[in-house]
Amino acid sequence: MNEPSTVVSPGMWGFVAFFVLAVSLYLLMRNMNARMRRMSYRAEQLQREAEAEQEQKRGHKDGSGAPDPGEATGQDGADGDGPDGDSGGAGGSRQDGDPAP
């Protein structure tokens, strides 16, 4: 007699497909957690750097922080006061080529 089977199972290929999906899901979740953790660490590091920068700016404004090397002497890297590095003192020359008085 040809009666239809009432016992239906996915068989070996169904198990393999389900197992592959489960392993893929595990690997994806593990990767996502690692990325989220890394993103959290980066955000915390950026926040700490911003707070340190703000503290440093506050320290410079209050005068309690260490001054920059150029800031302490009031020099901007030029040897003289003039635009070409010449102080314009005796023996120097002016912009138009005439000697200074």
Kinemage of the C-alpha trace (Angstrom):
@kinemage 1
@onewidth
@group {chain A} dominant
@subgroup {mainchain}
@vectorlist {calphas} color= white
{ca met a 1} P 0.000 0.000 0.000
{ca asn a 2} L 1.192 3.383 -0.897
{ca glu a 3} L 0.295 5.495 2.071
{ca pro a 4} L 1.939 8.934 2.416
{ca ser a 5} L 4.475 9.127 5.179
{ca thr a 6} L 3.407 11.007 8.267
{ca val a 7} L 6.960 11.192 9.610
{ca val a 8} L 8.709 14.132 7.985
{ca ser a 9} L 12.120 15.282 9.104
{ca pro a 10} L 14.590 17.740 7.648
{ca gly a 11} L 17.247 15.058 7.493
{ca met a 12} L 20.967 15.481 7.455
{ca trp a 13} L 20.975 18.508 5.107
{ca gly a 14} L 18.572 20.374 7.346
{ca phe a 15} L 20.835 19.791 10.322
{ca val a 16} L 23.898 20.950 8.362
{ca ala a 17} L 22.116 24.122 7.207
{ca phe a 18} L 20.933 24.913 10.741
{ca phe a 19} L 24.417 24.252 12.161
{ca val a 20} L 26.039 26.572 9.588
{ca leu a 21} L 23.510 29.306 10.427
{ca ala a 22} L 24.148 28.894 14.159
{ca val a 23} L 27.948 29.072 13.743
{ca ser a 24} L 27.603 32.122 11.467
{ca leu a 25} L 25.376 33.854 14.000
{ca tyr a 26} L 27.872 33.118 16.790
{ca leu a 27} L 30.795 34.542 14.777
{ca leu a 28} L 28.820 37.638 13.760
{ca met a 29} L 27.756 38.360 17.348
{ca arg a 30} L 31.327 37.897 18.584
{ca asn a 31} L 32.631 40.284 15.911
{ca met a 32} L 29.927 42.859 16.697
{ca asn a 33} L 30.716 42.765 20.422
{ca ala a 34} L 34.422 43.281 19.733
{ca arg a 35} L 33.660 46.280 17.492
{ca met a 36} L 31.298 47.791 20.054
{ca arg a 37} L 33.903 47.362 22.787
{ca arg a 38} L 36.579 48.985 20.602
{ca met a 39} L 34.243 51.861 19.750
{ca ser a 40} L 33.510 52.373 23.445
{ca tyr a 41} L 37.221 52.466 24.301
{ca arg a 42} L 37.885 54.998 21.540
{ca ala a 43} L 35.048 57.217 22.738
{ca glu a 44} L 36.374 57.106 26.297
{ca gln a 45} L 39.886 57.922 25.082
{ca leu a 46} L 38.648 60.874 23.006
{ca gln a 47} L 36.688 62.145 25.993
{ca arg a 48} L 39.759 61.907 28.259
{ca glu a 49} L 41.869 63.757 25.655
{ca ala a 50} L 39.236 66.490 25.331
{ca glu a 51} L 39.041 66.876 29.107
{ca ala a 52} L 42.839 67.062 29.365
{ca glu a 53} L 42.920 69.693 26.619
{ca gln a 54} L 40.214 71.712 28.362
{ca glu a 55} L 42.124 71.456 31.650
{ca gln a 56} L 45.313 72.555 29.930
{ca lys a 57} L 43.536 75.566 28.383
{ca arg a 58} L 42.086 76.496 31.766
{ca gly a 59} L 45.541 76.176 33.315
{ca his a 60} L 47.052 78.549 30.749
{ca lys a 61} L 44.302 81.126 31.269
{ca asp a 62} L 44.651 81.012 35.054
{ca gly a 63} L 48.422 81.160 34.861
{ca ser a 64} L 48.799 77.960 36.836
{ca gly a 65} L 49.883 75.874 33.833
{ca ala a 66} L 53.369 75.724 32.410
{ca pro a 67} L 53.812 78.307 29.645
{ca asp a 68} L 54.953 77.438 26.141
{ca pro a 69} L 58.651 78.139 25.449
{ca gly a 70} L 57.883 81.032 23.057
{ca glu a 71} L 55.156 82.330 25.314
{ca ala a 72} L 57.440 82.708 28.341
{ca thr a 73} L 59.851 85.115 26.607
{ca gly a 74} L 57.289 86.842 24.460
{ca gln a 75} L 59.175 85.940 21.306
{ca asp a 76} L 57.588 84.495 18.241
{ca gly a 77} L 60.779 82.979 16.911
{ca ala a 78} L 62.122 86.133 15.219
{ca asp a 79} L 65.368 87.722 16.412
{ca gly a 80} L 64.196 91.319 16.143
{ca asp a 81} L 61.060 93.378 16.414
{ca gly a 82} L 60.730 94.342 12.755
{ca pro a 83} L 58.931 92.392 10.046
{ca asp a 84} L 62.243 91.250 8.522
{ca gly a 85} L 63.766 90.265 11.869
{ca asp a 86} L 65.693 93.529 12.215
{ca ser a 87} L 65.109 95.591 15.331
{ca gly a 88} L 65.546 98.835 13.414
{ca gly a 89} L 68.305 99.991 15.754
{ca ala a 90} L 71.610 101.644 14.914
{ca gly a 91} L 73.449 100.204 11.957
{ca gly a 92} L 70.360 98.579 10.557
{ca ser a 93} L 68.799 99.418 7.243
{ca arg a 94} L 65.244 100.524 6.561
{ca gln a 95} L 62.824 98.991 4.104
{ca asp a 96} L 63.578 101.558 1.387
{ca gly a 97} L 67.326 100.880 1.530
{ca asp a 98} L 68.331 104.071 3.368
{ca pro a 99} L 70.400 103.568 6.514
{ca ala a 100} L 68.644 104.149 9.822
{ca pro a 101} L 69.266 107.564 11.438
